[in-house]
């Protein structure tokens, strides 16, 4: 039987459940999946039954060499899907070289177009232009001026939140909420040796958080949003990452026309993930990621396989005769990360076990692809 997607598909990213979800989504659709792990050693994602071959490298030049040497002569251009901010930036920095051999996401097919918009202050300005509320923000550049003196010139309201200016430069673990000036100074001093510049942002006491995942075709010509992630619990170590959530068909506070206009203005082609928070009926734009969200596999299990649909569309198939909105609402859990909430006594063990057993989609445990879960469990508990 002829494959709907004859092109090889290469997933580049860390050994993370985001990469694993993309690999499983593509594998279940029948794609030939290859994997480059941005690490010098194997991880649990390499154990997936759906991977034809994998490579490990933490060096950008080596990653580009692997792509050209292994796939550069393919008759059908292979499709690259970035599973993280760093992998997206590696491809984006090398568009002029790679575009002759591969198909991938981009902003107006321009080299460094995605990287440019990864800067949170630029993305915030664009979001405001399209009618989104954005928490007040300031770029703080480290200099020889003492930090105490430097922040005195900024009209900061407390509490505030400090985060890397670009997600590719740092980790969600470096995001901190500061209740007063003393804590802010301490946090900035801690980050001084890691970053040249950070973002200081108004802290909104949110009532809830929403994830908008979808994909856009041909520079934003069509913007598809199959459902809305309603976050219930979050990671105890990675600020903002959902570990237990509901996937809903829609949400009364989400205005899809604004999102569509934003993506079209960007001229973005690819999979995206947008974070919003709300307090009352006021909805705030937090960030946009130019990649699949960590919970993306839930959409596949709900009837809309985002990675496969994007691949189909980008090679010329008409996808508008198939469902592009989820069939059923469901719950999802990043089970190992979510168990930290039990350890930290934010949820009782019995209640957590009941939720684990009743959850519709587990982001690691999968009866049809069990090895990554087993390997990850051993990896964590043999340290």
FENZIGI-V604424 format. One line per field, one symbol per residue. phi: phi as a letter, one per 30 degrees, with the letter a starting at -180 (. if undefined). A space follows every 10 residues. Layout:
BEGIN
phi = ???
END
This chain:
BEGIN
phi = .dddcdddbc cclddbdded ddeddddddj ddcbbccdac bdbddddddd ddabbbacce dddddedddd bdcddcedcc bdcadddddd dddbeddddd bbcadachhc diddeeddde dddddddddc jddbeebbdc cdbddeeedd ddccddccdb bcbedbddda bddcdbccda dddddddddd dedcbdabcc beccddcabb cccabbchii ebccbdabdc dcbbddbcej ddcbacccda adcccdeddd ddddddicck dbbccbbbbi ccccdcabcc addecedddd dcjbdeeddd deddcjddcd ccdcbedbda cbbcdddddd ddedicaddd dddddedcdd bcdcdaedbd eedddddded ccd
END
